[in-house]
Amino acid sequence: MTTVNKQDLAKQLSEETGLDSGQAKLAVEKAFEIIVRRVAAGDDVNVTGFGKFSRSERQARQGRNPATGETMQIAASKALKFSPAKAAKEAVNA
């Protein structure tokens, strides 16, 4: 198993589209930036054939400090959620 980072994605985008490496890197960075910005604003971002990015709300709750066993309050938070599209799931399972 290998890990692919933004630089790897930009390199492959450059090779497959003919964009120069600087343009490909900017395209990858801007795409991620736009997705995060739109989800942070409360929008869902649906990329047809790939999946949907959305925001999930986590309620405040009580937890336990594993080091001390002491009960503590965990604040409410928001998280980025990804739901893959059917086509993406099928491609991964092929």
C-alpha positions, -999 to +999 in steps of 0.1 A: +000+000+000+013+034-009+003+069+002-005+095-024+000+132-015-010+164-032+023+166-050+018+130-064-017+140-075-004+171-092+023+152-110-001+126-123-026+153-134+003+171-152+013+139-170-023+129-180-035+164-191-004+181-205-007+209-179+027+221-167+035+210-131+029+244-116-006+246-132-014+211-121-003+218-085-024+249-084-054+231-097-052+204-071-046+229-043-075+251-054-099+222-058-093+211-022-094+247-010-128+253-027-143+220-013-133+228+023-144+265+020-179+255+006-184+227+032-173+251+060-200+275+047-226+248+052-229+236+016-226+200+004-202+195-025-213+167-048-187+155-073-207+133-097-192+098-099-168+104-070-188+113-039-203+139-017-184+161+009-206+174+037-203+187+073-214+166+102-222+181+136-210+163+167-229+170+200-211+179+232-206+149+254-189+135+284-157+115+279-130+100+301-093+110+302-075+077+294-045+087+315-062+097+347-097+081+343-111+115+351-145+125+336-143+155+312-165+175+289-159+172+252-170+202+233-194+201+203-176+202+170-180+200+132-163+174+110-158+169+073-177+139+060-172+120+027-197+096+012-184+079-019-206+076-050-219+043-062-196+044-092-165+051-070-175+022-047-179-001-077-145+009-092-127+002-059-144-032-055-138-043-091 
